[in-house]
Amino acid sequence: MLSTSSDVAADVDSSARKGGPAHRASGASGLSRGVFVTGVVVTGVLMFWGAWERRWIADDGLIVLRTVRNLLAGNGPVFNIGERVEANTSTLWTYLVYGFGWFTGTRLEYVVLGLALVLSTAAVVVAMLGTARLYRWRLRGAGGTLLLPAGMLVYIAVPPARDFATSGLESCLVIFWIALLWLLMVRWSTTETPGSAGVLGTAFVAGLGPLVRPELAVLAGIALAMLFLAADQTWRLRVAMVAVAGAVPVGYQIWRMGYYGLPYPNTAVSKDAGGAKWAQGFEYLGNLVNPYLLWLPLLLLLLVAVVMLTTSRRGGASVGDRVRGLASTDARTLLARGQRALRTPAAVVVFMLGSGVLLALYSLRVGGDFMHGRVLLPPLFCLLVPVAVVPLRLPEHGEPPRARTIAGAVGVLWLGTVVWSAFAAGTTGMTEGAVVGRSGIVDERAFYAMNTGHAHPIRAEDYLDYPRMRAMVEAIENTPNGGLLLPTPSFDAWDVVPPPEPIPPGGAGHTVFFLNLGMTSMNTPLDVRVIDQMGLAYPLAAHTERLEDGRIGHDKVLYPDWVVADSGMVNVHPWLPGYLDEDWVAQAEVALTCPQTREVLESSSAELTWPLFKRNLTHALEYAKYRFDRVPKYEIERCGLVMPPPRG
């Protein structure tokens, strides 16, 4: 005779009172929830506290704020008024800071700091929630299982992760986007019948990837391909998915090409992001891995994953049986199986791990970066997300000793990860990191803390204590007629090349030519033109050829003679500094008349009309690839121009 619902309830209640299976299951479930919630809270607090303890805003982070200031002032998304240059790599970060700055009216440095702390903390929490959902789906019905914080502890323990949790750069937004995409993809793969709204929401978030950082198009493309090709999607939903995912990035890309005359941010042109420097890349990898023995926690967590996979009884047939089954299956059935396999947790895990490897390979190929660890943080985060938490299954009474052995092994491996995290978190970071050595890599936070004298340089004024900055402000105040400011070897003086007479009412304006764009541009008014020899905000420098043996991230150097010619300042001695050559300046003036160079420069400096927008749109790729020689004489020869007569 079948039991009624009341009979079942009575049995459960009786079992609970007597300490039976229902009671034990309820207790195990409560313990599991308590451990997981505690782990998430503790990890989130550690991320917030670690980021706050190392809070700062880098010089490169201040570059973003110059563009935001221009947006707020109504000058458009530009670095210098009248020059359409996208000097920030992350489009979404720029407009996020702009939006919150406009809404709150708060000082921009504090807007950035608040956003960074929230996004960095939310990233580790969201990643843990996604991984917990993955394991709960996989281990459903497997009894009491503790989900212990692991991968996110490793990430937080690495000093650069806490350094760039603030910094004013988009690192916080990058890891938050990765974590959010992970959670959404896990939900999609573990939901029996995903709703259209959920699928479209996931597609929209994935589509934002290239606007977070251009290389995140790798993750976005793979995720969207999985969503589009999965077996249970209707063609109507697929079409809607493409529209939703592409509306913002494609629309912005069309606008970017027409407005800026480039298919990607100007930073990619200035750093030649398509170039290959594998040797420097592997040196950069060692610079991150070696100081913290980072291979050790990765190995421990890999062993945890291997133990979990090899001891799981779920999944049915063995690998050998599956291979033999596939060998005897026709192509149409294989295609159907492949489509079904796309919407599985295993596929999502492979997607995240594979994306981490691809991002790491890209970073190594371009030579890494000059900031210790920064560009390898997103790949590291991707690799750690699937083990953000790890499952420790509590053996039940009466289970064989093997179950206790497995639990003990997982516990020991997890404890080893925690011990390593405590060790790494206590290190100071890169050895002698505040000094730029042979590799060109530096601990950026330590460098600026030492050179500004501020443990936490955040406000633009904090950088006035950096060499040359107060002298720059004084030089601008002391030259009301305007001029070109060139840095000297002295830390307290600038050379000022004056403008030609007659001086217009109000002066001819100032141009500052210096490597550190952030601190210079945030400590000067918006009507002061700030440009750099690398070309981050200066197209003329960005389109020069890359120096093969230059410092990574700084391997373009434009001679100041070009700037004198380009800015129209006095081009003869004694008004020129002694280290500038009148002939070189005259040759630069002629070289700047090269028709191809003029067209490229006018794409961002000429008045934006509809014909210019269309020309930029159709020639953006061509403009991005254009390069000229930084030696004026050779550039005149390359362009077939007439050499000016010597002035001597």
Secondary structure, DSSP 8 states (H G I E B T S, - for coil): ----HHHHHHHHHHHHHTT-HHHHHHHHHHHHHHHHHHHHHHHHHHHHHHHHHT--B-HHHHHHHHHHHHHHTTS-S-SBTTB-----S-HHHHHHHHHHHHHH---HHHHHHHHHHHHHHHHHHHHHHHHHHHHHHHTTTS--EEEEE-HHHHHHHSHHHHHTTSBTSTHHHHHHHHHHHHHHHHHHHHSSS--HHHHHHHHHHHHTHHHH-GGGHHHHHHHHHHHHH-TT--HHHHHHHHHHHHHHHHHHHHHHHHHHSSSS-HHHHHTTTT---HHHHHHHHHHHHHHHTTHHHHHHHHHHHHHHHHH--TTSS-HHHHHHHHHTS-HHHHHHHHHHHHTSHHHHHHHHHHHHHHHHHHHHHTT--SBTTGGGHHHHHHHHGGGSEEEEE---TT--HHHHHHHHHHHHHHHHHHHHHHHHHTS-SSTTTTS--TT--B-HHHHHHHHHS-SS--SGGGGGGSTTHHHHHHHHHT-TT-EEEEE-SSTT-EEEE---SS--TT-S-EEEE-S-HHHHHHTS-TTSEEE-SS-SS-HHHHTB---TTS-TT------HHHHHHHHT---STTTS-TTS-HHHHHHHHHHTT-HHHHHHHHHHHS---HHHHHHHHHHHHHHHH--B-SSHHHHHHHHT--------
